[in-house]
Structures are given as C-alpha cells and as structure tokens.
C-alpha cells in the first residue's frame, strides 16, 4: 500500500474499532430527534405545500449527521494524536501534506457517509422522502462531508487541547448546523432571518441535499452547488497549507 492509503486505512480502523460510539451513537441521536419532532409536529405542518413534516425531516437529519461526524472524525483524530504524542510517528514517515489531507479527509467522508446511511435506514420508516434526483443526493453528501472533513483538519491543527476543540464544536459547528434548515424551511422564518440564513454555508448543503429527495428546495440547487464547492475549495486550500507548513505540529 502507498503511504496515504496506509494512513487512510489506519484512520478507518481508528473510528471503526469504537464503531458503537462513532457510528451507532449518532444514529441513535437522530432517531431520538425524529421521535420527538416527528411526534409533535406530524400532521400539523406541510412543507413546500405537499411534503409531510416527518418526510421533510429525514433528509435534514441525515445530512446533519453526515456533517457533524465528518468534522468530528478528522478533528478528533488530530487533537488526540497531538495530545497523546503519537502524531510524531506520522511525522517521521515520508508522507507529504497531500497524503495527510487525502487520508484524513477521505476517512472523514467515509465515516460521514456510513453514519448518514445508517440514519436514513432507521428514519425512513417514519416518512418516505422519495428520490426525485438521486445524483444531487450523492453530490451534496460527498461534497458536504469532504468540506467538513477539511474543516476538521483545520480545527484539529489549530486546537492544542480538548477545551479548544469543544469551543470550536459548540460555538461554530453546532449552531451553524442547527440553524441551517434541518428542522424547518427558511420560508417559514421572518424576512430578516431568511437573509441571515443565506449567509450560512451549511444551509446550502442541506437545501441542495434535500432537493435530491423532493425535487423542490428553498434556493436553486445549482446556486447551492456553486457556493458549497467554492467553500470546499477555500477550506481545503487553508487545510493543505496548514499541513504543508506544519502548523502547530512541528514544534
């Protein structure tokens, strides 16, 4: 195996060895969200004029799980390796910064998609979302998980202790995810909050992903694709540069 494939395999084993925690727990959390929100609002609200709330909620929960777990995979791996001192063994290997990037982001994409597939399987029984444009589902799932995996690399390199990583998770990732339209359509919000929602890149990932199920969305899927792709390229460029210079890992 080449260098990046070996590191990629090692990262897969890292989260799979504790799969009950890294894969099973997020699926259980998504089911609890579905039970609570679906039970309270089922039959009381239609989204886009024709979609039941539980069916609307399924893609949102799937994408939320994909994004959060993709970020958690790369960020937790790096911060744990730095604190435990095991990162030095990766530094001693003849791997370039591109090898690091593809290994960490690739494993994050895999974990995110695994969790997302599990969430879909257990929540689809509550509401049938349909598959109007399957290609959009795949594109936004992969692109969104890759973007959050790259963002996790940035967070993992920047943080020097678990408290800093928790700050990044609780004050950036969690609010942006919950305020991105997972549980609601932004057309139900006041105009000022609709404009604020359009500034959240997570909104475009979830809205484009949801378009693949229903064929309708709050904004054009092409606009969402362009913005998400641009954000991914920018975040990836920052992550690759931080790996290239050895930001906070070579001292």
C-alpha positions as CSV (number, residue, x, y, z in Angstrom):
1,X,0.0,0.0,0.0
2,X,1.2,3.5,-0.7
3,X,1.7,6.0,2.1
4,X,-1.6,7.8,2.0
5,X,-3.5,4.6,1.7
6,X,-1.9,3.2,4.8
7,X,-2.7,6.3,6.8
8,X,-6.2,6.2,5.3
9,X,-6.6,2.6,6.4
10,X,-5.3,3.4,9.9
11,X,-7.8,6.3,10.2
12,X,-10.7,3.9,9.2
13,X,-9.6,1.4,11.8
14,X,-9.4,4.2,14.4
15,X,-13.1,5.0,14.3
16,X,-14.3,1.5,13.4
17,X,-12.7,-0.1,16.5
18,X,-15.1,2.0,18.5
19,X,-18.0,1.9,16.0
20,X,-20.6,1.7,18.7
21,X,-19.6,5.2,19.8
22,X,-18.6,6.7,16.4
23,X,-21.4,5.3,14.3
24,X,-24.0,3.8,16.5
25,X,-24.4,6.7,18.9
26,X,-25.1,9.4,16.2
27,X,-27.7,7.1,14.6
28,X,-29.5,6.8,18.0
29,X,-29.4,10.6,18.4
30,X,-31.0,11.1,15.0
31,X,-33.7,8.6,15.9
32,X,-34.5,10.5,19.1
33,X,-34.8,13.7,17.1
34,X,-37.2,12.0,14.8
35,X,-39.3,10.6,17.6
36,X,-39.6,13.9,19.4
37,X,-40.1,16.3,16.5
38,X,-42.0,13.9,14.3
39,X,-44.4,13.0,17.1
40,X,-45.1,16.6,18.0
41,X,-45.5,18.1,14.5
42,X,-46.7,15.2,12.4
43,X,-50.0,16.1,10.8
44,X,-49.7,19.7,11.9
45,X,-47.4,21.1,9.2
46,X,-46.8,20.6,5.4
47,X,-43.6,21.8,3.9
48,X,-43.5,23.0,0.2
49,X,-47.3,22.6,0.3
50,X,-47.2,18.9,-0.1
51,X,-44.5,17.2,2.0
52,X,-45.3,15.9,5.4
53,X,-43.0,17.1,8.2
54,X,-41.6,13.7,9.0
55,X,-40.6,13.1,5.4
56,X,-39.1,16.6,5.3
57,X,-37.1,15.9,8.5
58,X,-35.5,12.7,7.2
59,X,-33.0,14.3,4.7
60,X,-32.2,17.1,7.2
61,X,-31.3,14.6,9.9
62,X,-29.2,12.5,7.5
63,X,-27.2,15.5,6.3
64,X,-26.8,16.9,9.8
65,X,-25.3,13.6,10.9
66,X,-23.0,13.4,7.9
67,X,-21.6,16.9,8.5
68,X,-21.2,16.6,12.3
69,X,-19.5,13.2,12.1
70,X,-17.2,14.1,9.2
71,X,-16.0,17.1,11.2
72,X,-15.6,15.0,14.4
73,X,-13.5,12.3,12.6
74,X,-10.6,14.4,11.4
75,X,-10.6,16.9,14.2
76,X,-10.7,14.3,17.0
77,X,-8.0,12.2,15.3
78,X,-5.6,15.1,15.1
79,X,-6.1,16.6,18.5
80,X,-5.9,13.1,20.2
81,X,-2.7,12.3,18.3
82,X,-1.2,15.7,19.3
83,X,-2.0,15.4,23.0
84,X,-1.0,11.7,23.3
85,X,2.2,12.3,21.3
86,X,1.5,9.6,18.7
87,X,1.5,12.1,15.9
88,X,5.3,12.1,15.9
89,X,5.2,8.6,14.2
90,X,3.2,10.0,11.3
91,X,5.6,13.0,11.1
92,X,8.5,10.6,10.8
93,X,7.0,8.8,7.8
94,X,7.8,10.1,4.3
95,X,4.3,11.4,3.7
96,X,3.6,14.7,2.0
97,X,1.0,17.2,3.1
98,X,-1.3,16.0,0.3
99,X,-1.1,12.4,1.7
100,X,-2.2,13.7,5.1
101,X,-5.0,15.7,3.5
102,X,-6.4,12.8,1.4
103,X,-6.1,10.3,4.3
104,X,-7.8,12.4,6.9
105,X,-10.5,13.9,4.7
106,X,-11.1,10.6,2.9
107,X,-11.7,8.7,6.2
108,X,-14.0,11.6,7.4
109,X,-16.0,11.2,4.2
110,X,-16.3,7.5,4.7
111,X,-17.4,7.9,8.3
112,X,-19.9,10.6,7.5
113,X,-21.5,8.6,4.7
114,X,-21.7,5.5,6.9
115,X,-23.5,7.4,9.6
116,X,-25.7,9.1,7.1
117,X,-26.7,5.8,5.5
118,X,-27.5,4.4,9.0
119,X,-29.6,7.4,9.9
120,X,-31.5,7.1,6.7
121,X,-32.2,3.4,7.1
122,X,-33.7,3.8,10.6
123,X,-35.6,7.1,10.0
124,X,-37.0,6.4,6.5
125,X,-39.8,4.3,8.2
126,X,-41.2,7.4,9.8
127,X,-41.6,9.2,6.5
128,X,-41.0,8.4,2.8
129,X,-39.0,11.3,1.3
130,X,-38.7,9.8,-2.2
131,X,-35.8,10.1,-4.7
132,X,-36.5,12.8,-7.3
133,X,-32.9,13.5,-8.2
134,X,-30.5,10.9,-6.7
135,X,-27.4,12.4,-8.3
136,X,-27.9,15.6,-6.3
137,X,-28.1,13.4,-3.1
138,X,-24.8,11.8,-3.8
139,X,-23.0,15.0,-4.9
140,X,-24.0,17.0,-1.8
141,X,-23.4,14.2,0.6
142,X,-19.8,13.7,-0.7
143,X,-19.1,17.4,-1.1
144,X,-20.5,18.3,2.3
145,X,-18.7,15.5,4.2
146,X,-15.4,16.4,2.4
147,X,-15.8,20.1,3.3
148,X,-16.4,19.3,7.0
149,X,-13.6,16.8,7.0
150,X,-11.3,19.6,5.7
151,X,-12.7,21.9,8.3
152,X,-12.0,19.3,11.0
153,X,-8.3,19.2,9.8
154,X,-8.1,22.9,10.4
155,X,-9.7,22.7,13.8
156,X,-7.5,19.7,14.8
157,X,-4.3,21.6,13.8
158,X,-5.4,24.8,15.5
159,X,-6.5,23.3,18.8
160,X,-3.9,22.5,21.4
161,X,-6.2,20.9,24.0
162,X,-9.7,19.4,24.2
163,X,-11.3,22.6,25.6
164,X,-10.4,24.5,22.4
165,X,-11.8,21.7,20.3
166,X,-15.0,21.8,22.3
167,X,-15.2,25.5,21.8
168,X,-14.9,25.1,18.0
169,X,-17.6,22.4,18.1
170,X,-20.1,24.1,20.4
171,X,-19.8,27.6,19.1
172,X,-19.3,27.1,15.4
173,X,-20.3,23.7,14.1
174,X,-23.3,23.0,16.3
175,X,-25.0,26.5,15.8
176,X,-24.4,26.6,12.1
177,X,-25.8,23.1,11.7
178,X,-28.9,23.6,13.7
179,X,-29.6,27.0,12.1
180,X,-29.2,25.7,8.5
181,X,-32.8,24.4,8.0
182,X,-32.5,20.9,9.3
183,X,-35.8,21.2,11.2
184,X,-37.6,23.9,9.2
185,X,-37.8,25.6,5.8
186,X,-36.4,29.1,5.8
187,X,-39.5,30.3,4.1
188,X,-41.3,29.9,7.5
189,X,-38.9,32.5,9.0
190,X,-39.3,36.3,9.1
191,X,-37.5,38.0,6.2
192,X,-34.6,39.2,8.3
193,X,-33.8,35.7,9.5
194,X,-34.2,34.4,5.9
195,X,-31.4,36.8,4.9
196,X,-29.2,35.7,7.8
197,X,-29.8,32.0,6.9
198,X,-28.5,32.7,3.4
199,X,-25.1,33.6,4.9
200,X,-24.8,30.1,6.4
201,X,-22.9,27.7,4.0
202,X,-24.4,24.8,5.9
203,X,-27.9,25.9,4.7
204,X,-26.9,25.3,1.0
205,X,-25.5,21.9,1.7
206,X,-28.7,20.7,3.4
207,X,-31.0,22.5,1.0
208,X,-29.3,21.0,-2.0
209,X,-29.2,17.6,-0.4
210,X,-33.0,17.8,0.3
211,X,-33.6,18.8,-3.3
212,X,-32.5,15.4,-4.4
213,X,-35.3,13.8,-2.4
214,X,-38.2,16.1,-3.2
215,X,-37.3,18.0,-6.4
216,X,-38.0,21.3,-4.7
217,X,-35.9,23.5,-2.5
218,X,-35.6,26.9,-0.9
219,X,-33.0,28.1,-3.4
220,X,-31.7,26.7,-6.8
221,X,-29.6,23.6,-6.4
222,X,-27.1,25.0,-8.9
223,X,-26.6,28.0,-6.6
224,X,-26.1,25.7,-3.7
225,X,-23.6,23.6,-5.6
226,X,-21.6,26.6,-6.7
227,X,-21.4,28.1,-3.2
228,X,-20.7,24.7,-1.4
229,X,-18.0,23.9,-4.0
230,X,-16.4,27.3,-3.6
231,X,-16.4,27.0,0.2
232,X,-14.9,23.5,0.0
233,X,-12.0,24.7,-2.2
234,X,-11.3,27.6,0.1
235,X,-11.3,25.5,3.2
236,X,-9.3,22.7,1.6
237,X,-6.7,25.3,0.4
238,X,-6.3,26.5,4.0
239,X,-6.1,23.0,5.4
240,X,-3.5,21.9,2.9
241,X,-1.4,25.0,3.5
242,X,-1.5,24.4,7.3
243,X,-0.4,20.8,6.8
244,X,2.4,22.0,4.4
245,X,3.9,24.4,6.9
246,X,3.3,22.0,9.8
247,X,1.1,24.4,11.7
248,X,1.4,23.6,15.5
249,X,2.6,20.1,14.8
250,X,6.3,20.5,14.2
251,X,7.4,22.2,17.4
